[in-house]
Structure formats: C-alpha cells, structure tokens
Amino acid sequence: MAKIVWKQLGPGDLAAFREYLGGLPETDRPLYGLLGVKAWWWTRLGGSARPLVILVRGQRVVLYQRAFWGRRAVSRREYGVADLQRVSVRRGPLLESSRLFFADGFSIRVGSLPRHQSQPVEQFLREGAAALDPGRLTPGQLTNTCLACEAMGLSTRPAEQAAQPAAQEPSGS
C-alpha cells in the first residue's frame, strides 16, 4: 500500500490538536477538513489548479477557494450541514476526488486528495457528527483537517501557545 507523501503531523502535534479541538465550543469547532484542488477543464489542459478547502465547522460546511499565487481568497460559500445531500467519491491508486452535492443543486468536486480522506464525510452522512470525532480520525485525516484550518486562517493551537514566538534553531557557522 502506498504511503502518504504529504505533510504528516507528529504524534505530539496530533495529540495537542485533538485536545485543542475537544476544548472548543461546538458552534465554532472545526469537525473535519478537506484540502485539495478544484478540478475544472483548464486543469486538464495543463493550466494551474486552484486550492480548495472544504471545512465542516459547527453546523456549517464552508467552501473556500484560494488563488494559486498569492493565496488570497477567490470565493467563499457556506451551507448548513443539513444541506449536504450526498458525497460521491472516485478512488484511484494514489489519490481520490470527491463531489459534494447540496440541496439547492450546487455541487463541487475537490480533487488530488490523499486516499481515504473522504471517508469521514461519507460516514458523516450516515452516522452524523459522531463520525467526525477527532478520536476516530486517522493521523492523515487529522493532519488534513489541521492543514485545512490553517489554510482558512483558523488557529490550530491554544492561545497561549500561539502567542509564544517559535523557537529558532541555533545557527552553526
């Protein structure tokens, strides 16, 4: 089986992120995030792809598309969790893509996802919010949620840790 080649949080960071998510109020808590690219015809012709973040946060599903260069927001849409009707997943040997369908007829496909990243969203439609419990997520799924939160500018650490400057490595000459 192929290993995930994307960024992977270490065990200490994963435990800290799980604990941080558990301490947030349910209305603001990011439950799960997908970080991929928006698949469209220009990409298939060799053009650049736009990063796409889908974040289930509280009772909302936030769709956030960024520019490839400059990382500025291009579009942002929000739906209620109840508006998410179904999810269709195409699994390939290394990557997968998901299409999310909403009640108003809008659908969006997010591609270039590491394998098994869409599984919690599929389970969410069957089981509810319990499927997105941080304790049930694999390290890769939790890492993807953390990266999706960071891409949207959300804090991924407790306030006291975020306020401290990062330790610099000593420079050896």
C-alpha positions, 0 to 999 in steps of 0.5 A: 500500500502506498504511503502518504507523501504529504505533510504528516503531523507528529504524534505530539502535534496530533495529540495537542490538536485533538485536545485543542479541538475537544476544548472548543465550543461546538458552534465554532469547532472545526469537525473535519477538513478537506484540502485539495484542488478544484478540478475544472477543464483548464486543469486538464489542459495543463493550466494551474489548479486552484486550492480548495478547502472544504471545512465542516465547522459547527453546523456549517460546511464552508467552501473556500477557494484560494488563488494559486499565487498569492493565496488570497481568497477567490470565493467563499460559500457556506451551507448548513450541514443539513444541506449536504445531500450526498458525497460521491467519491472516485478512488484511484491508486494514489489519490481520490476526488470527491463531489459534494452535492447540496440541496439547492443543486450546487455541487463541487468536486475537490480533487488530488486528495490523499486516499481515504480522506473522504471517508469521514464525510461519507460516514458523516452522512450516515452516522452524523457528527459522531463520525467526525470525532477527532478520536476516530480520525486517522493521523492523515485525516487529522493532519488534513483537517489541521492543514485545512484550518490553517489554510482558512486562517483558523488557529490550530493551537491554544492561545497561549501557545500561539502567542509564544514566538517559535523557537529558532534553531541555533545557527552553526557557522 
